[in-house]
Amino acid sequence: MKNKHVAVLLGGFSSERPVSLSSGKACADALENEGYQVTRVDVARDVGAVLTELKPDVVFNALHGPFGEDGTIQGILEYLAIPYTHSGVLASALAMNKEQAKKVAKAAGIAVAESKVASRFAIQNKHPMKPPYVVKPVNEGSSFGVVIVHEGQSHPPQVIGSSEWKYGETVMVERYIHGRELTCAVMGDVALGVCEIIPTGHSFYDYDSKYVAGGSKHEIPAKISSNIYQKIQTLALKAHLAIGCRGVSRSDFRYDDRHSENGEIVWLEINTQPGMTPTSLVPEIAARAGHSFGKLLSWMVEDASCLR
């Protein structure tokens, strides 16, 4: 039904506002080209009242970060009984909390990296585990606040305990996994292609690698053996289903093949609100699977529901 009125939620007030503005604009433009009636909503605290007045048929959620992908906006949309894209309240909240999501993935038989959750102040003077390890905010995306502590580093990164830190009091400390960065998109109940992300001029897939043109090279399909490729697809779909995701998601992995081709495959996290910017991975992976950007978004709009 291309005559549907779609409200595209974008912007918002998390640290990922610039990403959401870019994703939202790209989605709104593409949906208009597909024939939908589109209203762009730059989300503020009055979003419930705005949507009540707009009365859209569907909400396309292009928000990123806290409030937009942690179950909060999803709960508002459930209360308003407006069908919406992506995952529901529980899956969104679960996936956004990296440590809890890993517990569910591990229980489903998916290999995850050893980790612990701690106050950022508790780890500022003493290594919480033997380096190398990674420190991540528990509830952030787009690699905000990610710090890699390398082998031989004499003390934890000082920024974590400083006043400059703005990513919450609780952090996750995770064993650093050597190897290649792989990601796999899931659309409905189908795992799409596997992509290898090769940062260019960056030590890891950080914010600039994700969103600055030329910040990373995307190898689709990833140049890995067919059995590893299929295993990544299987694990991505398994994580999607175990966490209860709907619509589109993307799982990130590390693949350490330094010592053997079978190597070690470790699931890092699942993203229930993958970026939809011009440099984002899911639209590129979907395109290689035969789904144009407009057709991908149309599928998401038609897939939208409540009670997700």
Solvent accessible surface area in square Angstrom, and as a share of the most:
residue,aa,sasa,rsa
1,M,148,0.66
2,K,88,0.37
3,N,116,0.60
4,K,33,0.14
5,H,22,0.10
6,V,0,0.00
7,A,0,0.00
8,V,0,0.00
9,L,0,0.00
10,L,15,0.07
11,G,2,0.02
12,G,7,0.07
13,F,81,0.34
14,S,21,0.13
15,S,46,0.29
16,E,4,0.02
17,R,85,0.31
18,P,79,0.50
19,V,4,0.02
20,S,0,0.00
21,L,65,0.33
22,S,45,0.29
23,S,1,0.00
24,G,0,0.00
25,K,125,0.53
26,A,24,0.19
27,C,0,0.00
28,A,0,0.00
29,D,47,0.24
30,A,12,0.09
31,L,0,0.00
32,E,75,0.34
33,N,133,0.68
34,E,36,0.16
35,G,46,0.44
36,Y,9,0.03
37,Q,105,0.47
38,V,20,0.11
39,T,37,0.22
40,R,100,0.37
41,V,11,0.06
42,D,71,0.37
43,V,5,0.03
44,A,49,0.38
45,R,190,0.69
46,D,79,0.41
47,V,2,0.01
48,G,20,0.20
49,A,70,0.55
50,V,51,0.30
51,L,0,0.00
52,T,75,0.44
53,E,148,0.66
54,L,55,0.27
55,K,154,0.65
56,P,11,0.07
57,D,72,0.37
58,V,6,0.03
59,V,0,0.00
60,F,1,0.00
61,N,1,0.00
62,A,4,0.03
63,L,4,0.02
64,H,11,0.05
65,G,0,0.00
66,P,47,0.30
67,F,30,0.12
68,G,2,0.02
69,E,12,0.05
70,D,42,0.22
71,G,8,0.08
72,T,60,0.35
73,I,0,0.00
74,Q,1,0.00
75,G,28,0.27
76,I,49,0.25
77,L,0,0.00
78,E,43,0.19
79,Y,193,0.73
80,L,46,0.23
81,A,75,0.58
82,I,14,0.07
83,P,45,0.28
84,Y,0,0.00
85,T,1,0.01
86,H,3,0.02
87,S,1,0.00
88,G,1,0.01
89,V,62,0.36
90,L,135,0.67
91,A,4,0.03
92,S,1,0.00
93,A,42,0.33
94,L,36,0.18
95,A,6,0.05
96,M,16,0.07
97,N,40,0.21
98,K,17,0.07
99,E,25,0.11
100,Q,77,0.34
101,A,1,0.01
102,K,8,0.03
103,K,113,0.48
104,V,43,0.25
105,A,0,0.00
106,K,140,0.59
107,A,94,0.73
108,A,35,0.27
109,G,60,0.57
110,I,3,0.02
111,A,58,0.45
112,V,26,0.15
113,A,1,0.01
114,E,103,0.46
115,S,32,0.21
116,K,90,0.38
117,V,67,0.38
118,A,24,0.18
119,S,51,0.33
120,R,21,0.08
121,F,92,0.38
122,A,76,0.59
123,I,6,0.03
124,Q,50,0.22
125,N,129,0.66
126,K,159,0.67
127,H,46,0.20
128,P,24,0.15
129,M,40,0.18
130,K,176,0.74
131,P,20,0.13
132,P,28,0.18
133,Y,0,0.00
134,V,13,0.08
135,V,0,0.00
136,K,19,0.08
137,P,2,0.01
138,V,10,0.06
139,N,71,0.36
140,E,22,0.10
141,G,20,0.19
142,S,12,0.08
143,S,25,0.16
144,F,37,0.15
145,G,14,0.14
146,V,33,0.19
147,V,31,0.18
148,I,25,0.13
149,V,0,0.00
150,H,101,0.45
151,E,129,0.58
152,G,76,0.73
153,Q,60,0.27
154,S,98,0.63
155,H,89,0.40
156,P,1,0.01
157,P,14,0.09
158,Q,107,0.47
159,V,58,0.33
160,I,0,0.00
161,G,18,0.17
162,S,34,0.22
163,S,116,0.75
164,E,133,0.59
165,W,18,0.06
166,K,152,0.64
167,Y,41,0.16
168,G,40,0.39
169,E,94,0.42
170,T,62,0.36
171,V,0,0.00
172,M,0,0.00
173,V,0,0.00
174,E,3,0.02
175,R,75,0.27
176,Y,45,0.17
177,I,6,0.03
178,H,68,0.30
179,G,31,0.30
180,R,65,0.24
181,E,25,0.11
182,L,0,0.00
183,T,0,0.00
184,C,0,0.00
185,A,0,0.00
186,V,1,0.00
187,M,16,0.07
188,G,24,0.23
189,D,102,0.53
190,V,84,0.48
191,A,20,0.15
192,L,14,0.07
193,G,15,0.14
194,V,0,0.00
195,C,0,0.00
196,E,17,0.08
197,I,4,0.02
198,I,65,0.33
199,P,37,0.23
200,T,63,0.37
201,G,87,0.83
202,H,62,0.28
203,S,99,0.64
204,F,49,0.20
205,Y,16,0.06
206,D,35,0.18
207,Y,65,0.25
208,D,64,0.33
209,S,2,0.01
210,K,30,0.13
211,Y,54,0.21
212,V,78,0.45
213,A,84,0.65
214,G,65,0.63
215,G,5,0.05
216,S,21,0.14
217,K,107,0.45
218,H,35,0.16
219,E,33,0.15
220,I,16,0.08
221,P,70,0.44
222,A,6,0.05
223,K,149,0.63
224,I,27,0.14
225,S,32,0.20
226,S,80,0.52
227,N,83,0.42
228,I,5,0.02
229,Y,39,0.15
230,Q,109,0.49
231,K,106,0.45
232,I,0,0.00
233,Q,43,0.19
234,T,80,0.46
235,L,20,0.10
236,A,0,0.00
237,L,45,0.23
238,K,78,0.33
239,A,0,0.00
240,H,2,0.01
241,L,109,0.54
242,A,42,0.32
243,I,5,0.03
244,G,36,0.35
245,C,7,0.04
246,R,94,0.34
247,G,4,0.03
248,V,1,0.01
249,S,1,0.00
250,R,16,0.06
251,S,2,0.01
252,D,14,0.07
253,F,0,0.00
254,R,31,0.11
255,Y,4,0.01
256,D,15,0.08
257,D,46,0.24
258,R,139,0.51
259,H,157,0.70
260,S,59,0.38
261,E,111,0.50
262,N,100,0.51
263,G,36,0.35
264,E,66,0.30
265,I,17,0.08
266,V,3,0.01
267,W,1,0.00
268,L,23,0.11
269,E,47,0.21
270,I,7,0.03
271,N,38,0.19
272,T,3,0.02
273,Q,3,0.01
274,P,2,0.01
275,G,9,0.09
276,M,5,0.02
277,T,10,0.06
278,P,124,0.78
279,T,36,0.21
280,S,10,0.06
281,L,4,0.02
282,V,1,0.00
283,P,19,0.12
284,E,66,0.30
285,I,1,0.00
286,A,0,0.00
287,A,55,0.43
288,R,154,0.56
289,A,51,0.39
290,G,67,0.64
291,H,57,0.26
292,S,59,0.38
293,F,60,0.25
294,G,11,0.11
295,K,118,0.50
296,L,1,0.00
297,L,0,0.00
298,S,9,0.06
299,W,82,0.29
300,M,2,0.01
301,V,1,0.01
302,E,80,0.36
303,D,42,0.22
304,A,16,0.13
305,S,32,0.21
306,C,36,0.22
307,L,162,0.80
308,R,31,0.11
